[in-house]
Amino acid sequence: MTPIRKQKYGDDWAMFLPSISQMFVLAHAKQWPRQPIPFDMLNFLDEKHAGHFNYPYGLYSAGHAHLDPTKSDEREVMIQKRDRNKTIMVGDSGGFQAATGVLDFDWENPMGDKAVAQRIELLRWLEHTADYSMVLDWPAWAIDTGRLPSTLMICDPTTGDSTPMDTEGRTPMTVTNDPFNNCLNGTVWNNHFFIKHRVPGATQFLNVLQGRSIEEAYKWYDAVTPFSKKEIHGDRAFEGWALGGSTGGDPSLTMRLLVKLRDDGLLDGDDRWIHVLGRSRLSTAVYLTSLNRALKQHVNPGIQVSYDAASAFLYAVNGNYVVDKQVSPKGLNLISAEFPMHAKHIGSKQPMIYNMALDRFNDPTHYKSPISSMLTMGDFILGPDEKSKKNYRMDTASYYYIMAHNLQMQKEALEYASSKVGAPDAVDHLPTIHLEFDDFVHRMLTVENPMELIEKEAGKFKDLISGERGGVSALEDQSMFPKTATLSDLNFEKRKNTKPVKVAMAGTAIQFDEIFGKQADGGA
């Protein structure tokens, strides 16, 4: 995998992995009757579309995939039939979906036959699908969901018997009324299970770190790091790392864990992947690129930091599209707007537009993704049918194209922001706090007592991820859009803190039921 990273992404940037929507993947595989642009052209994993839009990296989750490899090969062609010599796919094990209820995991009997069968199914799907894969953790943040069992009996998978075991697999015990220990013990049980049943070399597993505090994170670290030691598990040992919850979202905690991993020799190796789960804001890209550069320079040039999110797809589902970016000392943001839905666009040959009257939005050469330059407003807004409640409608193709547009705009914005880390003109583009963090992380990895430095200085960086904004509305921020700006005649109402409009879910679900049938056999 290292040659691909160097050839197409470079050594410096943290790698953005779009968490690919199943709707996007399924639509690509099916012959939707209306395709102003062939859906196949939007398969960004395929290099034959390099002249249009090619991005050979992504993340796909078992939590909403077809777990039967045969069905997945047939219905999720974009993922399963990609050129594996020219792409990188990270597989999420579905821990998030299990904790939130999307994946129907058997929490009533998490060590029973059904749950064991589910683990095998997830494991085999990951090995069939991904180059790098998260192990199946029980995330500590899931404690607040109320889904985790209050009593947990840990069985030893190395023997197959039902003797309850502690996190080290030694002393028989039953854990009761301790949600964090249940999360940790459940994860350790899963780790034992994956170690025992994995096919070495089929995929590289990322050992997941969790914890809501320093104390919890250190306890978790001590329990799971043995699974990454070859002297214990040989070629079955896990190969990389994933940081979930606060371990990836609190810079002070992240830095402590990375220093411990370095000092324990657990960041050594030719291909050491570190993934930060579920975060891909512009601020995250800059923060993690600073981290990636420093780790490569001072610890191991074979390290690659990555991060993911599904925001490009979720924007579309919520009726929004990305129209701009802010990369300046004042802030780092994607700028979004409500998609201009109006019957006057039915059959329109007008180029894809934005809902502000400023010249910067109406200029046909400005803020255009590759796909938006190929479409008209009439390609998005259709005449009503018998199911329509309004005098216009949007179909699956409409949302599919908006998803592709959002991804193209997001990818360009993330890479532009990342390119400014360490650049001669960084001070003209990045907030001061990011310049300070870039200096801090290099010092942290070279001083004699890094934990003292972290204790003294890392607190100032606590909001680099957890306090950042996901993006701002194009109608919201007067520092970027002057008061002289006027709304177009689309009857959008200017208001602070514009919330996304929920427009797509029900209709889209109906459309996909018609195409694919109910997805009760493994899909979302």
C-alpha positions in Angstrom: 0.0 0.0 0.0 2.9 2.4 0.6 3.7 3.0 -3.1 0.0 4.0 -3.7 0.1 6.5 -0.9 3.3 8.1 -2.1 2.3 8.2 -5.8 -1.1 9.7 -5.4 -1.4 11.4 -2.1 2.1 12.4 -1.0 3.9 11.8 2.3 2.7 14.9 4.2 -1.1 15.2 4.3 -3.3 13.2 6.6 -5.5 11.1 4.3 -9.2 11.9 4.0 -11.4 8.8 3.6 -14.9 9.5 2.6 -17.2 7.2 4.5 -19.1 6.1 1.5 -22.9 6.0 1.7 -24.6 2.7 0.8 -27.1 4.6 -1.2 -24.3 5.9 -3.4 -22.8 2.5 -3.8 -26.2 0.8 -4.6 -27.2 3.5 -7.1 -23.9 3.0 -8.9 -24.6 -0.7 -9.3 -28.2 -0.4 -10.6 -29.6 1.0 -13.9 -31.6 3.9 -12.6 -33.8 4.9 -15.6 -32.8 8.6 -15.6 -29.0 9.3 -15.8 -28.2 12.7 -17.3 -24.6 11.8 -16.5 -23.9 8.0 -16.4 -23.7 6.9 -12.8 -20.6 4.9 -13.7 -18.7 8.2 -14.3 -19.2 9.0 -10.6 -17.3 5.9 -9.4 -14.4 8.0 -8.1 -12.5 4.8 -7.2 -12.0 3.9 -10.8 -9.0 5.6 -12.4 -10.6 5.6 -15.8 -12.4 8.6 -14.6 -9.2 10.5 -13.7 -10.0 13.2 -16.3 -13.3 13.8 -14.5 -12.9 12.9 -10.8 -10.7 10.1 -9.4 -10.1 9.6 -5.7 -8.8 6.1 -4.9 -9.4 6.1 -1.2 -12.4 5.5 1.0 -14.0 3.9 4.0 -17.0 1.5 3.9 -18.7 0.2 7.0 -19.9 -3.4 7.7 -22.7 -1.7 9.7 -24.7 -1.0 6.6 -23.2 -3.3 4.0 -24.3 -6.6 2.6 -22.3 -9.0 4.8 -22.8 -11.9 2.5 -19.7 -11.7 0.2 -21.6 -13.0 -2.8 -24.4 -10.4 -2.5 -21.9 -7.7 -1.7 -20.0 -8.5 -4.9 -23.2 -8.3 -6.9 -24.8 -5.2 -5.3 -21.8 -3.2 -4.0 -19.7 -3.4 -7.2 -18.0 0.0 -6.7 -16.5 -1.4 -3.5 -15.9 -5.0 -4.2 -14.8 -4.8 -7.9 -12.3 -1.9 -7.5 -8.7 -2.3 -8.6 -7.1 -3.3 -5.4 -3.6 -2.5 -6.7 -4.7 1.1 -7.3 -7.0 1.9 -4.4 -7.1 1.8 -0.6 -10.3 0.8 1.3 -10.6 0.9 5.0 -13.3 -1.3 6.5 -15.2 -0.2 9.6 -16.3 -3.2 11.6 -19.7 -1.8 12.5 -19.1 -1.0 16.2 -20.7 2.4 15.7 -23.8 1.0 14.0 -24.1 -1.8 16.6 -23.9 0.8 19.4 -26.5 3.0 17.8 -28.9 0.2 16.8 -28.4 0.4 13.0 -26.8 -3.0 13.1 -29.0 -5.6 14.8 -26.4 -6.9 17.2 -27.6 -9.4 19.9 -27.0 -7.2 23.0 -29.3 -9.4 25.0 -26.8 -12.3 24.8 -23.6 -10.8 23.4 -21.6 -14.0 23.9 -24.3 -16.3 22.6 -24.4 -18.3 19.4 -26.2 -15.5 17.3 -23.6 -12.9 18.4 -20.7 -15.2 17.7 -22.1 -15.9 14.2 -22.4 -12.1 13.7 -18.8 -11.7 14.6 -17.7 -14.3 12.1 -19.8 -12.7 9.4 -18.3 -9.3 10.1 -14.8 -10.7 10.2 -15.1 -12.5 6.9 -16.7 -9.4 5.2 -13.8 -7.2 6.4 -11.3 -9.7 5.0 -13.1 -9.9 1.8 -13.5 -6.2 1.4 -10.8 -4.0 3.0 -7.1 -3.4 2.9 -7.2 -2.1 6.5 -10.0 -2.9 9.0 -11.1 -1.8 12.5 -11.5 -4.6 15.0 -14.9 -4.8 16.6 -14.7 -2.6 19.6 -17.5 -1.7 22.1 -17.0 2.1 22.1 -16.9 3.7 25.5 -19.2 6.6 24.2 -21.9 3.9 23.7 -22.4 3.8 27.5 -24.7 6.7 27.2 -26.9 5.0 24.5 -28.2 2.5 27.1 -27.8 -0.4 24.7 -24.9 -2.1 26.4 -25.7 -5.0 28.8 -25.5 -4.2 32.5 -24.2 -7.6 33.2 -21.5 -9.2 31.1 -20.0 -12.7 31.3 -16.8 -12.9 29.3 -16.1 -16.3 27.7 -12.6 -17.4 26.7 -12.6 -17.8 22.9 -9.2 -19.6 23.0 -10.8 -22.6 24.6 -14.4 -22.3 23.5 -15.8 -23.0 27.0 -18.2 -20.7 28.9 -15.9 -19.9 31.8 -16.1 -16.1 32.4 -12.8 -14.4 32.1 -11.3 -11.0 33.0 -9.7 -8.6 30.5 -6.4 -10.6 30.7 -8.2 -13.9 30.1 -7.0 -15.2 33.5 -9.3 -14.9 36.6 -12.9 -16.1 36.3 -15.3 -13.2 37.0 -18.7 -11.7 36.1 -18.8 -8.0 35.5 -21.9 -6.2 36.8 -23.1 -2.6 36.9 -19.8 -1.3 35.4 -20.5 0.0 31.9 -16.9 1.0 31.1 -15.5 -2.4 32.1 -18.3 -4.0 30.1 -17.1 -2.0 27.0 -13.5 -2.9 27.7 -14.1 -6.6 28.4 -16.4 -6.9 25.4 -13.7 -5.4 23.2 -11.0 -7.7 24.6 -13.3 -10.7 24.0 -13.7 -9.6 20.4 -10.0 -9.0 20.1 -9.3 -12.6 21.2 -12.0 -13.8 18.8 -10.5 -11.9 15.8 -7.0 -13.1 16.7 -8.1 -16.7 16.7 -10.3 -16.6 13.6 -8.6 -14.1 11.3 -6.9 -15.1 8.1 -3.4 -13.5 8.4 -2.7 -11.2 5.6 -6.3 -10.9 4.3 -6.6 -7.5 5.8 -4.5 -5.4 8.2 -6.4 -4.9 11.5 -6.4 -1.7 13.4 -6.5 -2.1 17.2 -9.0 0.4 18.5 -8.3 2.7 21.5 -11.2 4.1 23.5 -11.7 6.0 26.8 -13.5 9.1 28.0 -10.7 10.2 30.3 -7.0 9.7 30.8 -7.6 7.0 33.4 -10.0 5.1 31.2 -7.8 5.4 28.1 -4.7 4.1 30.0 -6.7 1.2 31.3 -8.0 0.4 27.8 -4.4 0.8 26.4 -3.0 -1.7 28.9 -5.7 -4.2 28.1 -5.6 -4.1 24.3 -2.0 -3.3 23.3 -0.9 -7.0 23.8 -3.0 -7.9 20.8 -0.6 -5.8 18.6 2.6 -7.6 19.8 4.1 -10.1 17.4 6.1 -11.7 20.2 2.7 -12.8 21.7 0.5 -13.4 18.7 2.9 -13.8 15.8 1.4 -13.1 12.3 -2.0 -12.9 13.9 -1.1 -9.7 15.8 -3.0 -6.5 14.8 -1.0 -4.2 12.5 -2.3 -0.7 13.1 -4.3 1.7 15.3 -7.6 3.4 15.4 -8.5 6.2 17.8 -12.2 6.5 18.7 -14.2 8.9 20.8 -12.0 11.1 23.1 -8.8 9.2 22.2 -9.1 10.8 18.7 -11.0 13.9 19.6 -9.1 15.3 22.6 -5.6 16.4 21.5 -4.2 16.2 25.0 -5.3 12.5 25.3 -4.3 11.7 21.8 -0.8 13.0 22.3 -0.3 11.0 25.5 -1.4 7.8 23.8 0.8 8.4 20.8 3.9 9.0 23.0 3.1 5.7 24.8 2.7 3.8 21.6 6.0 5.3 20.3 7.9 4.5 23.5 6.5 0.9 23.6 7.7 0.3 20.0 4.1 0.0 18.7 4.5 2.6 15.9 7.4 0.7 14.3 7.1 -1.1 11.0 7.0 -0.4 7.3 3.3 0.2 7.0 1.8 1.6 10.2 -1.7 3.0 9.8 -3.3 5.3 12.4 -7.0 6.1 11.8 -9.0 8.8 13.6 -12.7 7.7 13.5 -15.5 9.9 12.3 -13.9 13.3 11.9 -13.2 15.2 8.7 -13.7 18.9 9.2 -11.2 21.3 7.7 -9.8 21.9 11.2 -9.3 18.2 11.6 -7.5 18.0 8.3 -5.0 20.7 9.3 -4.6 19.3 12.8 -4.0 15.7 11.7 -1.7 16.8 8.8 0.5 18.5 11.4 0.5 15.3 13.4 1.2 13.1 10.3 4.1 15.2 9.2 5.7 15.2 12.7 5.2 11.4 13.2 6.8 10.7 9.8 9.7 13.0 10.5 10.5 12.1 14.1 9.0 8.6 14.7 8.6 6.5 11.5 8.3 7.5 7.9 6.1 4.4 7.3 3.2 6.0 9.4 0.0 7.2 7.6 -2.6 9.1 9.6 -6.2 9.0 8.1 -9.6 10.3 9.1 -13.2 9.8 7.8 -16.7 11.1 7.8 -19.9 10.8 5.8 -20.7 14.5 5.8 -20.6 14.9 2.0 -23.4 12.3 1.7 -25.4 13.5 4.7 -25.4 17.1 3.4 -27.2 15.8 0.4 -29.7 13.7 2.3 -30.5 16.8 4.4 -31.1 19.0 1.3 -27.8 20.9 1.4 -24.9 21.3 -0.9 -21.3 22.6 -0.4 -20.8 25.9 -2.2 -17.5 27.3 -0.8 -14.7 27.0 1.7 -13.1 29.3 4.3 -9.4 28.7 4.8 -8.1 31.8 6.5 -6.7 33.0 9.8 -10.3 33.8 10.8 -11.4 30.1 10.5 -11.6 26.8 8.7 -15.0 25.9 7.4 -17.0 24.3 4.6 -19.8 26.6 3.4 -23.1 25.0 2.7 -26.5 26.2 1.4 -29.9 24.7 1.0 -30.3 23.4 -2.5 -32.5 25.7 -4.6 -35.6 23.6 -5.0 -38.3 25.4 -7.0 -40.7 24.5 -9.8 -39.3 27.2 -12.0 -36.2 25.0 -12.6 -38.2 22.2 -14.2 -36.6 21.6 -17.6 -34.2 24.6 -17.1 -31.0 24.7 -19.0 -29.5 27.1 -16.5 -26.2 25.9 -15.1 -26.1 24.6 -11.5 -26.6 27.7 -9.3 -26.2 28.9 -5.8 -28.9 30.7 -3.8 -27.1 34.0 -3.3 -27.3 36.9 -5.7 -23.6 37.9 -5.3 -21.5 37.7 -8.4 -19.2 35.2 -6.7 -22.1 32.8 -6.6 -23.6 33.5 -10.1 -20.3 33.4 -12.0 -20.6 30.2 -14.0 -16.8 29.6 -13.7 -16.8 30.0 -9.9 -17.1 27.2 -7.2 -17.8 24.6 -9.7 -17.1 20.9 -9.0 -16.4 18.7 -12.0 -19.8 17.3 -11.9 -21.7 20.6 -11.5 -20.2 21.9 -14.6 -21.8 19.1 -16.5 -25.3 19.5 -15.2 -28.2 22.0 -15.5 -30.8 22.9 -12.9 -33.3 20.9 -14.9 -31.2 17.8 -14.3 -31.9 18.2 -10.6 -35.5 19.5 -10.4 -38.2 17.4 -12.1 -41.9 17.8 -12.7 -44.3 16.3 -10.1 -45.7 12.8 -10.3 -48.6 11.1 -8.7 -46.7 10.8 -5.4 -45.5 14.4 -5.2 -46.8 16.7 -2.5 -45.3 19.8 -4.2 -45.3 21.1 -7.7 -41.7 19.7 -8.3 -39.7 16.7 -7.2 -36.2 15.3 -7.0 -35.4 11.7 -7.6 -32.5 9.3 -6.7 -30.3 10.7 -9.5 -30.8 14.3 -8.1 -29.5 13.3 -4.7 -26.8 11.1 -6.2 -25.4 14.0 -8.2 -25.5 16.3 -5.2 -23.6 13.7 -3.1 -20.9 13.5 -5.8 -20.7 17.3 -6.0 -20.4 17.6 -2.2 -17.6 15.0 -2.1 -15.7 16.7 -4.9 -16.0 20.1 -3.1 -15.1 18.6 0.3 -12.1 16.8 -1.0 -10.7 19.9 -2.7 -11.3 22.0 0.4 -9.6 19.5 2.7 -6.6 19.1 0.5 -6.2 22.9 0.1 -6.3 23.4 3.8 -3.8 20.5 4.4 -1.5 22.0 1.8 -1.0 25.1 3.9 0.5 23.2 6.9 4.2 24.0 6.9 3.8 26.1 3.8 5.7 29.5 3.5 2.3 31.3 3.4 0.7 29.3 6.3 0.4 32.4 8.4 -1.8 33.9 5.7 -4.2 31.0 5.6 -4.4 29.2 8.9 -5.6 30.3 12.4 -2.8 31.0 14.9 -3.9 28.1 17.1 -3.0 25.7 14.2 0.4 27.3 13.7 1.1 26.9 17.4 0.0 23.2 17.4 2.3 22.5 14.4 5.2 23.9 16.5 4.0 22.0 19.6 3.8 18.5 18.0 7.3 18.7 16.7 8.6 19.7 20.1 6.6 17.0 21.8 8.2 14.3 19.7 11.7 15.5 20.3 11.9 16.7 23.9 13.2 14.4 26.7 10.0 14.6 28.8 7.1 14.8 26.4 4.4 14.1 29.1 5.5 17.2 31.0 5.2 19.3 27.8 1.7 17.8 27.1 0.6 18.5 30.7 1.8 22.1 30.4 0.7 23.1 26.9 -1.7 20.7 25.3 -4.8 22.1 27.1 -4.8 25.1 24.8 -5.6 22.8 21.8 -8.6 21.1 23.3 -11.0 22.8 20.9 -9.1 22.0 17.7 -11.5 19.1 17.0 -14.2 18.8 19.7 -15.0 22.6 19.6 -14.9 23.1 15.9 -17.9 23.8 13.7 -18.9 21.3 11.0 -19.5 24.1 8.6 -21.5 27.3 8.2 -24.5 28.3 6.1 -23.8 30.6 3.2 -26.6 32.8 4.6 -25.2 33.0 8.0 -21.7 34.5 8.4 -21.5 38.2 7.7 -17.7 38.2 8.1 -17.5 36.2 4.8 -20.7 37.4 3.1 -21.2 41.2 3.3 -24.5 42.8 4.4 -24.9 44.0 0.8 -25.6 40.5 -0.3 -29.2 39.8 -1.2 -31.1 36.6 -1.6 -32.0 35.3 -5.0 -35.7 35.0 -6.0 -35.8 31.5 -4.6 -37.7 32.7 -1.5 -35.1 31.5 0.9 -35.4 33.1 4.3 -32.3 34.6 5.8 -31.8 33.4 9.4 -29.1 32.7 11.9 -27.9 29.1 12.5 -29.8 27.7 9.6 -30.8 24.1 10.2 -30.7 21.5 7.4 -34.0 20.8 5.9 -35.0 17.2 6.0 -36.2 16.4 2.5 -34.8 13.2 1.2 -35.1 10.3 3.5 -38.6 9.1 3.1 -38.8 9.6 -0.7 -35.4 8.1 -1.3 -36.3 5.1 0.8 -39.4 4.5 -1.3 -37.3 4.8 -4.5 -34.7 2.4 -3.3 -37.3 -0.1 -2.1 -38.7 0.0 -5.7 -35.3 -0.6 -7.2 -33.6 -3.0 -4.8 -36.4 -4.5 -2.7 -36.3 -4.4 1.1 -32.8 -4.7 2.4 -33.6 -7.0 5.2 -30.9 -9.4 4.1 -28.0 -7.3 5.3 -28.4 -3.7 4.0 -29.5 -0.6 5.8 
